[in-house]
Amino acid sequence: MSVSCGVECVVVLGCLRWAWKRCTYIGSDDSATWPIATAEEFEPIPRVCRIILAVYEPDLRCPKYAPAGDYRLNPDWVIKRVTYEQTEGHAPPYLIYLDHDNREIVLAIRGLNLVKESDYKLLLDNRLGMQMFDGGYVHHGLLKSAIWVLNAESDTLKRLWEENGREYKMVFAGHSLGSGVASLLSVIVANHGNKLGEFRGIW
């Protein structure tokens, strides 16, 4: 009897420990051991975030929702803006920006629009174990969206890269729902980049 009570206590304590760790786990625990970024490493983040915010703006020449300090981008360098009507619900709206100052081709994707049914449809198109990809599992709807964007824009991105110099970096960025699409787009291009060629830098 005492042995079974001892085993039961160990199991209960193990379950309590697991529950405690599960309930107190926060996202910053993942990066707790990472080194602090230098100013040079962090510099692109606010700049690219401003480009992502520009996707939400209907007219960059007369901005209504500009962040503090404005978008700091040249509207003439916006190569393409794609709306919900143009994506037909396959992807969130996005823009392609040719940043000559930083030698980057940026594809920025907007986040979840709470009033667009197509965004919810994309987000809910998934279930556990549904989509295998490169030895793991990914969100089915986000992967379909990333593939759609790549198929729609691969010629444009490749042309921009070849016309402006192969030392330009390719940057895929997004907010919220768009960040998931951009992340998978980066993985697809990095691992299966034959559609666009070999880039010097993708991030």
N, C-alpha and C positions, 0 to 999 in steps of 0.2 A: 504494500500500500504506500509506504513512504517513498519508494522508488518512482512509482507512477505520479505521486504528488510533486516530486522533484522535477520530473520530466515536464509535467504540466506547468510548473512555475517557470522553467526555462523557456518553454514555448510562448507562454503569456508575456514574459519579459521581452523576448525577441520580437513578438508582434507589436508590443508597446514601443519598443525602440524604433522599429520600422515606421510606425504611424507617426511618432514624434519627428523623425527625420523627414518624412514625407510632408508633414504639415508645416514645418519650419523652413523648408527648402525655398530659396529665392534665386532668381536669375543671376544675381551678381556672384553667387557661389561658383558658377562656372568660370568666371574670369578672375577669381580671387588671387590666383597665382601668376597671372599674366603680368609682364612688365608694363610700367606706365608708358603711354605713347609719348613720343617727342612732339614738339611743335610742328616739325616737318611732316611727320606721319599723320597728324590730326588735321593739317591745313585743308585737305580736299573735302572733309566732311561737311562743314557749313556751306561751302561753295556748291557742292552737289545737292545738298538739301534745298538750297535756294532754287536750283533748277527743277527739282521735284515739285516745289511749291508753285513754280511757274505753270505747271500742267493745269492747275486749278484756275488759273487766270484766263478769262475769255479774250482779253486784248492786252498784249504785253506792252504796246505803245502807250496805252492809257490805262494803267493798272488800277484796279479797284481794291484789291486785297493784298497789296504789297506788304512784305514783312518790314520790320524796322531796318532802315538802311537800303531799302529797295531790293530788287532781285539781283542786281549787279550782273546782268547779262545783256548782250547785244541782240535786240530782236531780229536784226538782219541775219544773224547766225542760226536762227531757228530754221532748220531745214524742212521739217514736217511736223504738223500737229494732227493727231488722229482722234476723232470724237467717238462717242458711243454709237452714233449712227453708222460711222465707217467701220467700226469693229463688229457691228451686228451682234453684240453680246459675247463675242469670243474672248475679249480681253478688256481691261479697263482702258480709258483714254491714255495716250502717251504722247511724248514729243521726242524728236531727235534734234539735238543741239550740237553744233560743231564749234567747240571751244578752241579757237586759234591761240588764245593767250596761254592756255595750259596744255595745248596739243592733245586734246581729247575729243572723242566722238561719244556723246552721252545720249543714251536712250533712257528717259525718265518716265516712270509709270505711276499714275495716280492711285490713291488708296480707295478703300471701300466707300461707295456712295450709298448712303442709307435709304435713298428713295429709288434706287435702280434695282429692279427685279433681277436683271442679268447678273449683277454682282453677287447676289445671294445664290443664284443658280450655280454660278461658277464655284463659289465657296462651299456649297453643300454637295457638290458632285464628288463625293469621296466616301469611302468606308475602309475600315482597318484591313490591311492586306490586299487592297484592291489593285494598286499600281506598283509593279516592280520597276526599278530603274537603277542601272549600274550597281547591282548587288545589294540594293536596299529597297526601301519603300518610300514613295513620295506621294504627295497629295495629287489625286487624279485630275481634278479640275484645274489646279494651278499648272500642272505639267501640260495639259491640253492647251491652256492659254499661252504658256511660254512657247510651245511648238508653233502655235498659230502666229504669234508675233514674229518669231524667227522666219517662218515661211513668208510672211507678208513683207518683212523688212530686210531680208538677207541681201538682196540685190542693192538696195539703197545703202546699207552699211558698208558693203564691200566696195561699192563705187566711191563713197566718201573716203574710205581708207586708202584706196589706190590713188585717187586724185589729189589728196592732201598730204600724202607721205606716209610711208609704212611705219614711221616712228610714232605715230599717233596711238594713244591708248584707247581701248574700247571700254566704256564704263556703262554698266547696267545698274540702274538704281530705281528704287520705288519706295512708296510709303504704304504701310498697312498691307492691304491685299496686293498692291503693286510690288511690295518688297518680296513677297513670296514668288510672284511671277518672275521678277528680276533675278532672284537667287537661282531659280531653276534654269533660267535663260543663260546665266553665267556658267552653270555646270554643263549644260548642253554644248555651248560654244567651246568651253575649255576642253571637254572630253571628246567632242565630235565636231571639231571646228572646220571640217572640210567644206562646209557651206560658205564660210567666210574667209578661209585661209588661215595662216599662222600669224597671230597677233603678238606683238612685243609685250603687251600688258593688258590683262583683262581683270577688272575688279568691279 
